């Protein structure tokens, strides 16, 4: 079973970034040993300007500020028994994040939520979405503190214990199987896992009652297999089957059963045709108030 031993933590030092990092330290109980603290200085902030050339002094100042912040974070990581390294580079953030993740063979990339804007209900920006589409490494979209609408009211939620009750949303694909495998080594930090499958209204369109019942029975059998795999690894598990629009139903199940994170497979880059799984996983990452871990 592949453990989460090495994490890449890119940051822009936005509010609550350090809190999000702290919430991951619980993974030390199940194998976390190193965190790479990454700050990418956008090239356009230090690029050539008319008659001015390259802004070397600006780059050096940004590097120094990042180093000071990171060294303060490192003290906390060291106290928790987790090793860390600082990486500060100039470049295009998304390609550099993906390149470093591959070269360093990290087990997880942690991406933050977008800044709060006037648009409601969207928790990730274009840069994070670009990472999700292109990555070969699991990505956790961490939403440490969010505000969202529920039953007409604005709710503030702090996601500080994200691994306690994860919701594994599966469609039986290979990325879904890899999502299951990612949970198996986390038995010390998981209190209970919830597994769900949504019978898509697209699939059932035109299906008669007997066909729908067969599909329901098959889905329950597969959900029971997932739960047994988790239980054999020492993780308590239960399943819930639903039907309808996948994104909406996954989010509803996550709320109904008070889960703390959503984990699911993602098709990522390299497919010749668009699969439902990719659009569903990205839709959940955008719309759910919970941290979302997508596994390619």
N, C-alpha and C positions, 0 to 999 in steps of 0.2 A: 504493500500500500504506500502510495506516494504521500509524504508528509509536506506540510508547509514549513520549510526550514529557512527559506531566504525570501525576503520581501523587498520589493522596490517601492519606495515611498516618494514619488515626485510631489513637490509642493510649491505654491506661490506665496506661502506664509499668510494665507488668509485666516480670518478669525476662526478659531476652533480647530485649526489644522493639527495643532499639538494634541488636543483632546482626542481627536480621531486616532492619532498614532498611539496614544496611551491605551486606548480601548483594545488595541491589537496585542498588547503584551501578554494577555491571558494565554495566547497561543504557545507561549514558552512551555506550558505544561504538557503540550503534545508535540514538541519538536522544534519550535522556532528558535533559531540560533543567531540569525544576522539580519539587520535591516540596512539597506542602502538608502541614505538620505540624499535626494537628488533635487538640485535647483538648476533649471535651464534659463539662462539669460537670453531672452528673445533677440535674435540678430538685429532686428530693426531698432532696438533700443541703443545699440552701440555701432550701428552701421556708418558707412561713409556719408558725410554731409558736404554740401557745396563749400569749397575752400577750407573745410575743417578737417577732412580726413577721418580716420577711424578714431572713435571716442574712447581711447585707451583708458583715460582717467576715470570715465564713467564705468567702464567694465571693472576696473580694479576696485572701485568703491562698492559696486553691487556684489562682487565676489567677497569682499571683506564683511559686508553686512550679513550675507548669507552664512559665511563661516561662523560668525559670532553667534547667530541664532542656532545653527546646527550644533555647535559645541555645547550649548546649554541643553539642547535636547539629548545629546549623547550622554550627559551625566545621568539622566533619568533612565535611559536604556541600560547603561552600565550597572546601575543600582538594581535593575530588574534581572540582571544576569544575561542580557542580550548584547551581542557584539554589534558594532555599527561602523559604517564608513561614509565619508562625505564625498559627494561627486558634484562639482559645479562646472558647468560647461556653457558655451555660447552656441546657439544654433536654433533650428526649427524644433519646437518642443516635441511634437508627436513622433517624427522619425527618430529623434534622439532617444526618447523614452523606449520606443520599441526596439531600437538597436541595442541599447544598454541591457534591456530585459533579456534579450536573446544571448548576448555575449556573456553576461553574468550568470546565465542559467537560473534565473530567479523562479520561484514557484508561484508568486502572486505579485501583481501590480495593483497598487491602491490608488484610485482616482477619486478626487473630491467632487462634491456637487457644485453646480454653478452658483454664481452670486444671485441673490434674490432680485428679481426684476418685476415689472408690471404684469408679465404673463404668469398666470396661475397654473399650477399642476404640472410644470415641467421642471425636473430636478437635475438634468444634466445638460451641459452645453455642447456645442459643435465639436470642440476639441476632444472631449471625453468620448463622444459618439464615434469620432474618427478612430480613436484607439480601440474601441470595442469592435469596430468593423475589420480592423487590420491585425489585431493581436493573435499570436499563437500561444499566449500565456493567459491563464485565468486572470480576470480583472474584477476587483471589488470596488464598486461605486459606493463609497462611504458617505453617508448623509448623517453627520453627527447630530445636528439639530435642524429640524425642518418645521415649517408651518404649512398646513394643508387644510383643505375644506373637507369636512365630514358632516353629513346631514345638515348642511346649511350653516355650520359654525366653523370658525377658524380654530384649529387645534395646533398646539406646539408640542412636538415630540422630540425627546432626546434619545438617540440610539447609542447607548454606551455599553450595552451587554449583548452585542449582536449575535454571538454564537450560542446563546442559551437555548433558543427554540427556533431553529432554522426551518423554513419551508422549502422543500425540494419539489419543484414543479417539473414534471417529466412528460415527454412525449415518446419515450422508449428509444430515442435516437442514440447513436454513439456519444455525442456530447452530453446527453442526459446520463448515460452510464458513467461517463467520466466525472460528472457532478456528484454522483453517488459515491464513487471511489474517493473523491476529495474529502467527503464527510467521514469516511470510515476511521481514519486515524485520530479523529477529534473526540474520542469518547470521554476524555477527562473534562473537556470544557462544555460539551453539549449536555443539557439536561433532558431534552426530548426532541426528536425530529418529527416533523409533519411531512407526509408525502402526498402530493396531489396530482391528479391528471384531469385535464379538462377535455371532455368530448366536444370537439369543435362543431359549431352549428354548420360550418361549411362542409364538414364530412358527412353529417347526418341529413343534409338537404336531399330530399327525395327518397330517403330510407324508410322502409316500412317498420311497423312495430316489432316484428320478430327480428329484423336485422339490428334494430337499435338495442334490443335485449341481449342479443349475442355479443354486440360490441361492449355493452355494459359488463357482461360476465367476463369477457376477455380482459377488460381493463381492471376489474377488481382482482383477478388472478395475478396480473402483473404487479399491481400495487402491493399485494400480499407478499410477492417475491422480494420487492424492494425493502419492505418492512422487515422481512426475515433476514435479509442480508445485513441490515443495520443492527438488528437485535443480536445476530451472531457475532457482531463486532463489539457487543456490550453497550449499544445505544438503544434506549427506549424509543419506540416509533409507533405511529398511528397513521392511517391513511384516510383521505377524504376524496370522493369522486364527485365531479361537478360537470355541468354542460353549459354551452353557450359561447359567448365571446371570450377568447382565451385571456386577453390582457385584463379585462374587467373582472373575470371570475377568479383569476389568480390573486389579484389585489383584494377581492372580497374574502376569499378563503384566508388570506394572510391576516385580515382584520378579525374575521369571525373566531379564529383560533389563536389570537394574540401571539403571532409569531414575531421573531425579532430580526429576521433577515430572510431574503429570498435568494435561493440558488437554483440556477437552471443552465441548460446548455445553450450555446450560441453557435450558429453556423460559421460566422467570421468570414474571412476572405478566401477566395479561391474556388467558390462554387460557380458553375456555369449558369445556374438558374437560381432564382430567388426562392428559398424555402420558407414555409410558414414559421418555422422555429426562429429564424433570425429576426424576422419582423416582430414576433411576439416577445422574444427576450429583450430586444431593444425597446419595445414599447413599455414593457414592465419597468425597465431601468429608468425610463423617462418619467413615468407616471406614478410609481409607487413611492410612498414616503419612507419605505424601509431601505436600508443598505441592500444592494443587489450584487450578487456574485455570479458572473457569467463565465462559463467554461467552454472554450472552443473545442 
